[in-house]
Amino acid sequence: MPETSLAQKNARRRVEMFKREYERGLVLLACHAALPVVLNTELLHLIRINFFLDASQPLSYLDESDLLLSPICQEIGTDLYEIESEVRTLLLQELVSEYTHERVRAVAGLLWQYLDQRSPWEDHIRLKRAQQLTALNFLNPEAARQWIAQAEERSDASQEGLKDWFVAMYQELQRTGFLEAKDTGAGKELIRPRSEPLTVSEVEFREVFGLDENQRPLEYIHNEFEERGEVIVDHATGLMWQQSGSDNWLLYEGAQKYVADLNRRKFAGYNDWRLPTIPELMSLLEPQEQSNGLYIKPIFDKKQWWCWSADRRQKKGEGSAQSAWHLSFTSGNVDWIILSLDYYVRCVRSGQ
């Protein structure tokens, strides 16, 4: 039997034993904790309080200790724990099965923000990069590929070891590439732009959003739009969009009230409308200017030519994000603006 098959068989046996010996809530905590390359107590605590405080059976801080001391985790350093690679893959598969891909991206978003705000592994650059690349792979796979490409192009001899490591790390991530898209059951895969809002700094926004030097997308989506009166469905992403949007410019607070009013009125029959993230807005962009003078198909109302996103912007060291990222359909690029200025809103919902 090949070595990889044996490793997979052993991993399945370990996961099955873990599920028999521990309560379901702890198993689900392990599924969330399997996304980071390594864990520390602080990161595990953040995962629990972000995803299990409002659960039907909330977990306590004691469950954090139970997981770290369980056979599923291995202590590899001071306050540093690892879940074996094959076991991580099985747990991540179960996370998708239990919660869908949106939860995976939510955990990846939490990991990214933790690394940005806390930076616990500044003295261990490869470990930090492993965590960043893992989060980025689930938030924006194309940006992760670009990061690898840039690492391969570096000629600095001092970076050679890091370049080799980057490539090896990415090959490991590709092994769990099933998380990057979801089979629709009709022989096609939906492109799933991140839907969970992030706080993204100016230092990292190109990598996180997948932008070139002009702050335009590195890749464009081949949309499959269907007009349905007040809404437009994109069968390429599964997203449902307002055909139009806000009639007036709105401050960020006003944008949030606009969304709340849509949901109160059940616009187009739905009450789960929200501000789109930057990747979701980017999915509407066209690489060339259209007949309406914008970088968006003419089936959309041209009035909303600058749109707010749900993604905030934060400088390093700032305690709050008083600005947000927006997308300009007049120039086809991404930028940020302070919350006290006004833009339009075009809301979205996860339709499929």
N, C-alpha and C positions, 0 to 999 in steps of 0.2 A: 504493500500500500504506500502511495506517495506520502512524503512527509507532511505536505500541506493538508491532505485528507485526514491524516492521523491527528494533526493539530485541531482541525475543525471538529473531529469526533470527540476529542478530549474537552474542547470548549463547550460543546453541547451538553456533555455529561455534567460539567461543572455548573452550568447555568440551570439545568434541571434539578440538580441537588440543592442549589441555592433557593430555587423557587419552592421546593418542598419543605425546606427548613425554616423559611422566613415568611412573615406576613406579606400580603400583596402590596401594601403601601410601601414597604421597604424595597421590594422588587422594582416598583415603579420609580422610586428615588434612585436606585442603581441605574435604571435605564437613562435617566436624565444625566446622572454623573458620568455616564460612559462617553459623553461627547468630548469633554476636555481630554487632552493627552495625559495629563496628570492632575491630581487633586491636592488641595490643601484644606485644612479645616475651615478657613474663611470662605473659600469658594463653595464648598459643599453646603455651608450654612446659608449662603446667598441663594443657592439653588432651592433649598428647602423652603425658605421664607417667601420666595417669589412664586413657587409653583404648588406648594402643599399646605399653606395656611388656610386657604379657602376650600380645600378639598372636602369631599364627603366624610373622610376620616383623616383629619389633619395629623401630620407627623410632628413629633416633638424634637427637641435638641438631642434627646437620648437616642433617637433613631439615627442621627448623624454618626454618633460613636459606634452604634451597632453595625452600620455599613462599613465604616473604615476598619473595624476589627473583624469583619466577616472574611471568609475564605476568598471572596470575590475580589478583594483589594489586597495589594501587596505594598508594604512599606518599603520605600526605596531611598529614603533620606529623612532628615529632620522635618517633620510636618509635611511629608511628601508621599503621596500614595498613587499607585498605578493599577489600572485594570488591564489585564492581558489583552493584546490586540484582537485575537479571535473572539474572545468573550465580549469585548466592546462592540464588535460588529453585530453579534447576536442580540445584545441589549439594545443597540440602536435600531435594529430591525423591529424589535418589539415596541420601542418608543413610537416609531412610525405607525405600526399597526394599531396601537392603543389611542394615539392622539392625532395622527396625520402629520404631514411634513411641516405644517405651520408651527407645531410645538418644537420641532427640531430647530427651526430657524429662530424661534424665541429663545431657546437655550443658547444657541450660537451668539445671538445678540447680547445676552447677558454676559457671556464669556468675553466678548469683544469689549464691552463697556468696563468690565472688571479690569481687564488688562490695561485699558486706556487710563482709568482713574486711579488704580492702585499700583500697577506695575510691580508685583511682588518678585519678579524674576529678572530684574534689571542686570544682575551680576551673572546670569546664566542665559546668554544671548540665544543659544540654540533652543533651549527650553521655551523661552519667550516666543521665539519665531514659530516653534511648533504649535504653540497655543494659538497664536495669531493666524497662522495658515489654516489650522483646523477650523476656526470660527469663520474665516473668510471663505473657505471652500463651501460652506453651507449657506452663507449669506449672499455671496456673489462668486460663483465658480469661475467666471471669466476673469474677474480681477485676480483670483488666485492663480490662474494660468499665466496671466501677465506678470505676476510677481515672480513666478518660476522662470519665465522667459528672461526677465531682467537679470535674475541671479545667474543664469547660464551665460549671459553676455558679458558679465564682469570680467575684466582682465587682470585685476589686482591679485597678485600672487597670494597675498595675505588672506584673500577671500576664497581661495580654491577649495579648502576643506568645507567651508560653509556652503559653497555652491554645490558640491557633491551631496552634502547633507540635505539641501533643499530639494534636489531632484529625488533622492531616496524617500524623503518625507512625502513628496507629492505623489509618488508611485503608491505609497501606502494609503494615501487619501483616495486615490482613484479606485482602490479596492472596494471602498464603500460608496462609490459614485451613484449607487441606486438612490441615494438621498437627494440628488440634485434635481430630479424631475420625477413626475408621477405618471404612470401609464394610465391612459384614459379608458383602456379596455377596447378601443377601436383601432388599435395598431398605431396610435400616435401618442406622443408624450406632450403633456402640457408644460410650457415654460412657466416656472413659478417665481416671479419676482418677490423679493422679501416684502412681507406685509407688516411685520412688527417694527414700530418706530425705533430709531437709534439716535443717540447724540454723537455727532461725528465732528472731529476737529479739522481745522484747515491743514494740519500736518498730514492727515491720513485720508482726506476725502476722495482723492483720485483713486486710491487703491480700493477703498470701501465701495464706492459707487461704480467703479470700472470706467473711468474717464481718461481721455487723452489729454495732451498738453493744452488743448483749446477748451477743455472741460465739456467735451462732447463724448457720447458713448463710444466705447471701443468696438462694440458690436450692436447691430440693430436687429430687431425682431421682425419676422415676416408675419404681420398680423392677418387675422381672418375675422374681419368685422361683420357683424350682423346688426342692422338697424331694427330697433324695436320701439319706435315712437320716441318717448322721452329718454330712452336709454340705448346704449350700444354695447353689445356683447362681443368680446374678443375671444374667439374659440382657440386662439393660439396660447393664451394665458389663463383662460377661464374667468377673467375679470369682467364685471359689468360696470360700465361708466355712465355718468350723466352725459347726455348728448350736448348739453349746454353747461350750466353751472350758475354761479352767483351772478346776479344782474349788475352788481356794483363792486367796486374795490372794497376790500374788508381788511381791517387790522387782524392780527392773528387771533385775538380774543373773539372778534366778530366771526372769523372763519369757524371757530369751534362752536359758536352759537348757531351758525348756519347749518352745520352738520347735525346738531341736536334737533333743530327745527325740522330738517328733512326726516329724521327718524320718528319724531313725534307725529308728523303728518303721514308717515308711511309712504314716502315718495315712491311712485311706480310699484307700490304694493310691498315694499320692504322697509325694515327698520334697523338695518345693520350697515348703513352707510358710514363712511369714515374718510378722513383725509388720506390721500395716497402717500406712500413713501416715495422717495426719489427714484428707486429702481422701477416702481410701478409707473410713475410719470414718464420715465425714460422709455418704457415699453411702447409709448404712443408716438415717439419721435420718428420722423423720417429723415434719411440721410441727405435728401435734397429738398430745397424749398418747393412747396406745392403751389397750385394755382391760386390758393387763397393768400399767398404771401407768407405763409407760416410753415413750420416744419412738423405739421400734423395734417392728417387726411382731411379733406374738405367736408366729410360727413359730420365732423364736429363743428359746433358753433365757434366762429373765429373770435368772438368777443373775449373769451378767457385766454388771453395770449401770454399772461404771466400767472403762474399758479403756485400757491402755497403747497408745501409738503408737510408730512407729519414728522419729518426728521429735523431735529434741532442741531444747532451748531454751537460748539464750545471751544474756547481757546484753552490751551494747556494752563493749568493752574487756576482757572476761574471756577468759582463755586456754583455757578448756575449758567444755564444757557438762555440768554436773552435775545437770541436770534435764531433763525431757522433757514433751512435750505429751500430754494425754490427752483422752478424750471421755467425757462423762457422759450416759448414756441416761436418767438420772432427770430431768435438766433440759434435755437437748437442746443442750448447749453445749460449747465447747472451753475448756480451761484448761491450766495447767502444774503440775507437782509435782516435788519433789526426788526423786532416784533412790533414796534410802534409805527412802522410804515404799512402800507396796504397793497394787497394783491387780490387776484380773483381766486375762486375756489372751483374745482371740478372734483366731485366726490366719486368714490369707487366702492365696490363691495366685491367680496369673493364669491362670484356667482356660481362657479362649477366646482 
